[in-house]
Amino acid sequence: MNFENTLEFARTMDAQDPLRDFRDRFIFPESSAEHPVYFTGNSLGLQPKTAKTFILQELEDWGRLGVDGHFHAKRPWYSYHETLTSMVAKLEVCTSHSLTTNLHLLMASFYRPQGKRTKILCEAKAFPSDQYALESQLKIHGIPADHLVWVSPRAQEELIREEDIYERILDLGDELALVLWGGVNYYTGQFFDLKEITRVGHSVGAVVGFDLAHAAGNVALHLHEWGPDFAAWCGYKYLNSSPGGVSGFFVHERHAHSKDLPRLAGWWGHNKESRFSMAPGFDPIPGAEGWQLSNAPVLGMAAHLAALEIFEEATMDRISKKRDLLTAYLAYVVENCGTSSKENPLFEIITPQDPKKRGAQLSIKCLSAGKALFHALNQRGVVADWREPNVIRVAPTALYNGFEDCFWFGQHLSSSL
Ligand SMILES: Cc1ncc(COP(=O)(O)O)c(C=O)c1O
């Protein structure tokens, strides 16, 4: 498609967008700027207008019913999490806790170093919480810190070459216990071939798990088909499910009935038939639900339910189509914003150009202006984020951003430079 960096073109594109009405389902932060742009759905998604109604319903039921709300609330709390899974995938997906907690719970089961199979492979510049989680997993098992192996971009490159991941996995072979990989890298926005990572990881006998914080709600995921052993994601980014809101996790069907898998258990993961007999002896619910520890955090789940309803209506298919077009348009606008040139580049988009290798996020590396550029954008009403040492991350979100937002971002970028 031939793009144009004009307001008229952006408005024409918005007028043709089948998802344009979804913008009105969200609350945009207050701003005194003339053309504010919210481009940080990759960090905290906007509040669906329905979230308040869903949460108020639970507050009302809690007030009216007290403990009886577990069974008599409009959406009974006892089975609230099932309301969420019925919308995604029943046996393999469950929602509870938070992301890092879920990664630990899943690694407690799936990182089982034995003999020479002790190593963990992870992407360099993984989100720090993952790094700390992995370091601590090694410590818990008494495994030396250097058994955490990183795959880095090659010298002078920003992105990780996928062939380097596969080569490293094959090199490590029977020393590799776990591949824990981020679906979309938080810093560069690179979306990896999760199916192939799973295939290669399994070919050497390793377990494969994914952190999908930046992938869920952003790119289409076919976890059952791709076959990783486990995955977890947060609800508050592209899924718009409230700050610090509930996390989702996936355990592949092949582990659904593995009652003997070691795990950190809690009563909410125990057989529903006998949960209230309060007898000793943990009997896990088959599937992902068996990894739940505690009873449902209903207020967070209510916000999540409100957001999932919007996703169901919009469909991931339509979101993906718009995402590719919108992100391509933003890249075009950024590259044509006038002040930066090939001879004297002021910034560089380090996110892959191939739409199959990225989601909504573009990471703009500031070559000279540095953080001052980010602050200048901020003052003009752009909500984006800065990641050390020199990247501005922007994510046009298909559900509530439009082409006009991209156009104004380009204008703000030009005037900030
Ligand atoms: C890739 C990634 N992993 C893990 C986390 C940590 O998430 P939480 O604080 O919900 O545990 C984040 C948070 O932004 C993240 O981006």
The ligand as an SDF file (V2000), in Angstrom:
LIG
                    3D

 16 16  0  0  0  0  0  0  0  0999 V2000
    8.5140   -9.6840   29.5270 C   0  0  0  0  0  0  0  0  0  0  0  0
    8.0830   -9.4520   30.9490 C   0  0  0  0  0  0  0  0  0  0  0  0
    8.2350  -10.4470   31.8490 N   0  0  0  0  0  0  0  0  0  0  0  0
    7.8530  -10.2750   33.1310 C   0  0  0  0  0  0  0  0  0  0  0  0
    7.3220   -9.0870   33.5850 C   0  0  0  0  0  0  0  0  0  0  0  0
    6.9620   -8.9540   35.0370 C   0  0  0  0  0  0  0  0  0  0  0  0
    5.6090   -9.0000   35.2060 O   0  0  0  0  0  0  0  0  0  0  0  0
    4.9030   -9.0030   36.6580 P   0  0  0  0  0  0  0  0  0  0  0  0
    5.3700   -7.7910   37.3680 O   0  0  0  0  0  0  0  0  0  0  0  0
    3.4660   -8.9450   36.3470 O   0  0  0  0  0  0  0  0  0  0  0  0
    5.3150  -10.2670   37.3360 O   0  0  0  0  0  0  0  0  0  0  0  0
    7.1210   -8.0370   32.6720 C   0  0  0  0  0  0  0  0  0  0  0  0
    6.5340   -6.7580   33.1140 C   0  0  0  0  0  0  0  0  0  0  0  0
    6.3980   -5.8150   32.3990 O   0  0  0  0  0  0  0  0  0  0  0  0
    7.5300   -8.2260   31.3290 C   0  0  0  0  0  0  0  0  0  0  0  0
    7.4070   -7.2380   30.4250 O   0  0  0  0  0  0  0  0  0  0  0  0
  1  2  1  0
  2  3  1  0
  2 15  2  0
  3  4  2  0
  4  5  1  0
  5  6  1  0
  5 12  2  0
  6  7  1  0
  7  8  1  0
  8  9  2  0
  8 10  1  0
  8 11  1  0
 12 13  1  0
 12 15  1  0
 13 14  2  0
 15 16  1  0
M  END
$$$$
